[in-house]
Amino acid sequence: MTRWVAFLMLAAICALVRAQADPADPLLRRVLEAAGKARYAGERTVEYRRGLDRLVQTELVFKDGPRYRIEYLPGSPLAGQVVIENGRRRWVVRPGEEAIDEGPARGDDALARLRLQLADRRGFTTTVEDGEPIAGLPTRRVEVADKRGIVVQRLWVHPPTGIVLRREIFGPAGGKLGSFEFRRIDLQPRFSADDFEPPGRPEARRGPIARLRELARAEGFLPAHLPPGTGFVLDSVEVRPLLGRRVLMQVYRGGGRILTLYQLPPMVRPGPLQLARRAGLNSYSWQREGRSFVLVSGLPEERLRELAGRLVVR
Amino acid sequence: MNHRENRAVREWVRRLPEDEPGLAWRASLNERLAKEARGRNRRAARTAGASAALAVAASLALWFVVQRTGTDSRLEAELVAWHQSAVAATDLSGPGLSPIEWRPSPAGADPWRSVEEELEAL
């Protein structure tokens, strides 16, 4: 009898927690559900801003539930590149490159942070109102703002399907970091059987850790990374110039969170970065084998410190 | 040489006086060699010590500068901004290519357009 009461209480608590995490507005619930179910073929422009510079890309997006195929059109600097995702794995094929980049599927990670913000009802407020038509379809405009009233993102949603037709993302001070917008969209697409098939031979595929090792060897960095089992997977890696030095930047994903790991010459004081705290982020920096490492994320500092201790060099 | 000549030479060599170095001379030679080896070791140790001290001093100087002056605020600002861009890029790109993954196609140009290029294009 006691066991049954405990079971019912546990079930009630789980239902309560789930209800708290789900957005109250049915339109927002539809947005989150559509991420894994929607089917469409469309053309969208994506704009990113980096300081004063900006980039606009045009993509053809084919989506069949959790499966994606994204192609870059002639005239684009990324022309000919193709991304395929089958719900479990993701591949990037680039013309002129022997290796095919392979990694875990990103799935609905693009909406994961929206989910976290909607669940945090004390930290964020949401308003929904009529929006202008986009790609010939009616929309409702969703605006998410922090507790100071600063807008963090806007979405234009097609109400019957929950598909996000336009999205704008803002920085902590309200500056626009980027946006996308569909120009055309077909809600009854036809796909061919091999549109979402893994490309090429298995031995031609290369995971992100292999790319990290190649870059580290070529640029003189330690092949240091967070191992599997930390709850984060390496998504992308690149080397960037900064103040006359080279910085190895690794971006990890996990549980709807983004974590950035930097490796650079020993020019960072161990401990947290002052500016990260001011931007509402946490950070932890330390030195190892004559190198500075920095982790930046919205995760608590203790968690970052724990992750720092799990770094492997191999 | 014939057999008789060989025997004559052997006899002549046998009659030569023994010329072994004296014990005192041997001892002084050993002492000189040992001293030389000690000097060589000391020089090598001094060179290694100086190099290690220099490396430690350089590391300490860098550590002291970083501790004293803190991290360059421009560097901190860039690291924070890069993280924010990575988060925004992940939200916008979805499964598509995020800017961190951009590598222009062989026929493509630099994907980033500066403000000046935008104005020129107009």
Interface residues (C-beta under 8 A of the other chain):
Chain A: V46 Y48 R50 G51 L52 D53 R54 L55 V56 Q57 E59 V61 Y68 I70 Y72 S76 P77 L78 A79 G80 Q81 V83 E85 R90 V92 R94 P95 G96 E97 D101 A105 R106 G107 D109 A110 R113 L114 Q153 R167 I169 G171 P172 L177 G178 S179 F180 D235 S236 V237 E238 R240 L242 L243 V247 M249 V251 R253 I258 T260 Y262 P266 M267 V268 R269 L273 Q274 L275 A276 A279 L281 S283 S285 G290 V294 V296 S297
Chain B: S59 L62 W63 V66 Q67 G70 T71 D72 S73 R74 L75 E76 A77 E78 L79 V80 A81 W82 H83 Q84 S85 A86 V87 A88 A89 T90 D91 L92 S93 G94 P95 G96 L97 S98 P99 I100 E101 W102 R103 P104 S105 P106 A107 G108 A109 D110 P111 W112 R113 S114 V115 E118
